Every structure is written in structure tokens, then in C-alpha cells.
Amino acid sequence: MGKSKKYVYDYEQFENGKGPGTMVADILNDPEFSQVSDLVIGCWGESWDDSCQIILDQIVENKERFSHVESLFVGDMDYEECEVSWIIQGNYSRLWQALPHLKELTVKGSSELVLGEISHPGLESLTIICGGLPVSVIQEIQNAKLPNLKKLVLYIGIEDYGFDGSADNIKALLEKSDFPKLAHLGIEDSEIQDELVQAVLESKYMKQLKVLDLANGTLTDKGGALLLETIPSYPNIEELDVHFHYMSEGMVKDLQALPAKVDASERYEPEEYKGEIWMNAMLTE
């Protein structure tokens, strides 16, 4: 059975010449790498200044030696290493064919992110963690050919950190995409979470989902009421995740009475400042 391993550079290593251009060579020189099925790439140095493009390119150039990889996470770093909105990502267009056994891809950061023409017969999970997801990336996922995709989690984020769309873009994604095996859908971390809840609840995927993840956003009683009204019509939904939200205690209690397993933890109160009500999505820095 394969193992998981994370490759990361600290400040001292960067000062001694390590960086994105040396990462793949170090991975390939690791005697344990041939047993690594879950590959995690963390901070590659000054990740706010240098993109991971050379890492992606060199994985493709050495695709035979990476062909055993089943799970890839690019950008696994906390805010002390690099704020998520500062992480400079890259173009994944050539990666899909280079990793034939890939089942899971997680990308953190959306700056300069390009997924290209997504086509992979075996990919089962795609997660994008960011402070703001560009419409260009949403549309790439919308057009993806992923017949075995079971899990899709997208952090939508906010305008200040890269989200340049609206609920209509998420509605289009859910209408036009074709993921026949999708069972876990996460549309989260948005400042228009109530609108996104409505788009999700009206989507064709509702009848096939087992896990519905609408967490980490500005969900209020408006969105909660939609969930309360709609979820009972879909007994296939086994789990509902709405943690980190702005719903009332009463709404939380009502949702927790649903047949599904409900996570409605981390309840926050809106803040008032100079006559305006303020609510924040979770990952917005």
C-alpha cells in the first residue's frame, strides 16, 4: 500500500539555493518516492514571488517516474508560510495526461491558476482551496470530462481575492457540467452563500448527492430556510455541512432536526459598523 509524503522547503533551505527549480529533483532523489502514492507539495520557497510552473513542467517531463501517483496536493502551506491569495499557482493543462493513475487533485491558491482542457478518466476528487476563484477556472471545470468524478469542492471566495463572477456562474457550472458519479459537492467560502445555496438546491445533482457541503460562507437564515424546505425532498443526502455560518440559533436547531447528519457548528453574529452589516467568508484573510 502506498504512503503519503510532503515535500517542502523552509526559509533556511531557500536561502541555501532551494526553490521551485530544485523541488522535482529532490523528490526524485528521495529513495522513498517510489512508494509514495499521495504526493503533497508544500511551500517551494518564496511562493508569493515564484510560481509552481516549473514543478508542474518537470513532473510532466518525468511522467514515467510520477505515473504511480494517485493523489496530488499542490500548495499545501499555511498563512505563516504564504497567504493563500499570494500563492502563485500554474498551468495544469499537461498534467492530466501525465498522471494516468491520478484519483485526487487538490490545488491551494488561484493566482495564475489555469486548469486547461480537463480530461481524465480516473479522477475521482477535485478540490480548489482559495480566497477567490476566477470565472475562467470555473468554466474550465464546467467543461471538464471527468466521468468518474465523485467529489468536487470549490472555495468560491470573494472579489478582493479573485472571484470575478456571480451566482449565475455557479448555476451555469451546475447546469452544463457532466459528472454522472458526483456524490459529494462542496460550494463554499462565499460572501454570497445564500445565493449559491439556491443555485445548488436547484441543480440536477441534488438527486444523486450523498454529501452537500455549503460551509465557510455567509450563510444566513435565508439560505437556511431554503435548506430546511428542500433537503427533506432528497433522502439520498446523508450529510449536510454548513459549519461557519451566520444563521440564528433557532435555524440551527431546525436544521439539526433533519434526517441527514448536519454540521452547523461555528455560528457567528454579523457585525455592525457605521450602520452597515458585515459578514465574512472564512478564507478571506
N, C-alpha and C positions, 0 to 999 in steps of 0.2 A: 504493500500500500504506500502511496506517495506521501510526501510530507510538505509542510508549509514553511517557507523561509522568507525573511525580509532582508533586502539589501538596501543600505542607507549610508550616507556619508554625514559625519558630524563636521563642525567648524574646523577642527584641527586637521582632519583629513583633507578638507577643501583647501586649506592653507598650504598643505603639502602637495598640492597638484591634482587631487582627485576632483572629478566633476562628471557631467553627463557623458563626456567623451571616453571616460575610463570605466563606466559602470558595467557595460556588457562584457568587456574583457575580464573584469573582476568576477562577474557571475560565472562565466565560462571556466575560469581558473579555479573555481570552488570545487573541490573533489566531491562534495555532497550534491552538487546541482543535478546530476543525472537522476537522483531520487526525489527531486523537488517537483511536485505536481502543482502546488499552489505558490505561484511566484508573486511576491509583493515588493514593489519598488517604492521606497520612501524618498526622503529628501536627497536630491542629487547635487547638492552644493548650494549655490545662490539660485534657488528655484524661482525666485521672483525676477531674475535677470536672464537666466538661461533656460530655454525650453527643453523639453524631453525629446525633441525630434530626433536627435542623433541616437538616443536609446532605442526608439522605435525603429529607426532605419537599420540599426545594427542587429536588432532582433530579426528583422526580415532578411538581412544579409546572411545571417547564421541560422536560418529557419530549420535546417535539419537537426540542429542541436537543441532547438527550442520546441520541436514538434511534440514532445511529450507533455508540455504544459497544458493543464486543464483549467486553471484559474489564474487570472492576471489582474492585479490591482496596481494601477499607476498613479502615484501621487499621494500615498498614504503618509501624511505628515500633519502634525498639529500646528496650532497657531504660533507656538513658540519657534517652530522651525520656519514656517511661512504661512501667512494668512491665506485662506482658501482663494480669495479673489485675486491674490498676487501670483498664484501658481501658474506658470506658463506651460500650457499643455502642447499638443502637437497634432499631426495629421495621421489618422489611423487607417487610411484608405487601403494600404498594402498589407495591413496586419491580418485581415480576415482570412486571406488565403494562406498566409504564412503559418498560422497556428491551427491545423486541421482538427486537433483534439480539444480545442478550447470550448469549455462549457460555461464559463463565468468570466465576465469582464466588468471591472469596477474602475471608474475614472473619477479622480477628485480634481476639481478646478475646471473652469470653462474658458479661460483666456486663451485665444488662438486655437481652440478645440475644433477639429474637423473630423467627422467620422467617415465621410465619403459615402460611396455606394456600399451599403451594409448588406452582406450576403454571407451567411454561414449556416450550414445545415444542422450543426450540432449545438450551437449556442443556446443555453437554457436560461441564462440570467444576465441582465444588463442593468447596471446602476451608474447613474451620473450624480455625483455629490458636488454641489457648487452653490455660490451665492446668487447666481443669476444665469439662467440657461438661455442662450441665444435662439431665436426662432430658426436660424439656419440649421442648428443641430436638431431641434425638434422635428423639422421637416425631413432631415436625413433619417431619423428614427421612424417617422411616418411612412417612408418609402422602403423601409428595410425588408429584406427577405430572410426571415428568421422563423422557419416553420416549426421549430421545437422550443421556441422561447416560452418559458414558464413564469419567469419573474421579470418585471420591469419596474424600476424605481427611479423616478426623476425628481431631483430637487429643482423646483421652478425658480425660486429666488425672487429678487427684486430688481427694479430698473437700475438703481445705482450700481449694481454689481453684474449687469449683463443681460438681464431679462428684458427683451425689447418687443414683447408681444402682449397678448391679452388672452382671456379665457377662450376666445374664438380659435386660437391656435391649438389649444389643448383639445377643444371639441373636434377640430379637423383631424388631429392626430388619432383620436379615438375612433373617429368615423372611417378614416381612409386606410389605417394600418390593417395588417392582416396577420394576427398572431393566434392561430387556432388553438394552441395549447396554453395560452396565458391563464394562469391561476392566481397569481399574486401581482397586484397592481398598486404601485405607490406613486401618487401625485401629491407632493408635499412641499413644505417650506415656502409657502407663498403668502404675500400680503393681500392676495385676492382669493383666499382659501374658500370662502363661501361660494364664490362664482365657480371655482374649479370643482367643488363638491357637486354642484348642479350638473356641470358638464360630464362628470364621471357617472353620476347616477342615471343620466340619460343615454349612456353609451351601450353599445352592443355587447361589451364584455361583462356586464353585470351578471348575466345568466350563467357565466362559466367560472367566475372568480370564487376562490376559497378564502383569500386574504385581501382585504381592502385597507390600504394604508393612506390616510389623509392627515398625517401628523405634522407637527412642527410649523404650523402656519397660524394665520389669524382667524381661525375658525370661531364663529360666534353662534349664538342661539339660532340665528337664521339658517346657517348650514346644518346645525344640529337638528332642527325641526325637519329639514329635508331628509336627513338620515333616518330619523325616527319614523317618518312616514313611509320611506321607501324600502329600507332594509328588510322588514318582515315579508316583503314580496319575493325575496331571494333567499330561500332557506339554504342554498348552496354556500352562502358566505358564512364561514366558520369563525373568522377573526376580523375585528374592526379596530384599527389603530388610529386614534385621534389624539394621542398624547401631545402635550404642549399646545394649549388652546386658550380661548377666551370665553368659553361658554359658562353659563351660570351653574351653580351647584345643583339646581333643580333639573336642568337639562342633562347634566352628567348622570344624575340618578336615574332619569328616564332611559337614557341610552344603555346604562349598565343593566337594565332590566330586559334588554333584547336577548333573543336566544343565542346570538353569537357571543363569543368571548370578546369583551370590549376593554381596551386600554384607553382610559380617559384621564390619565394622570397628568401632573404638571399643569394645573389650572392657573391662569394668570388673570389679573384685573387690568383692564385698559387704563391708561394714564391720561390725565387731562392737563394740558399746558396751554395757557393763553386762550382758553375757550375751545381748543381743538382736542379731539380724542386721538390718542396714539396707541397703536398696537404694532408689534414687531414680529416678523417671522424668526425662527430660531437661528438660522445660519445666515446672518446678515452683517456680522462684525459691528 
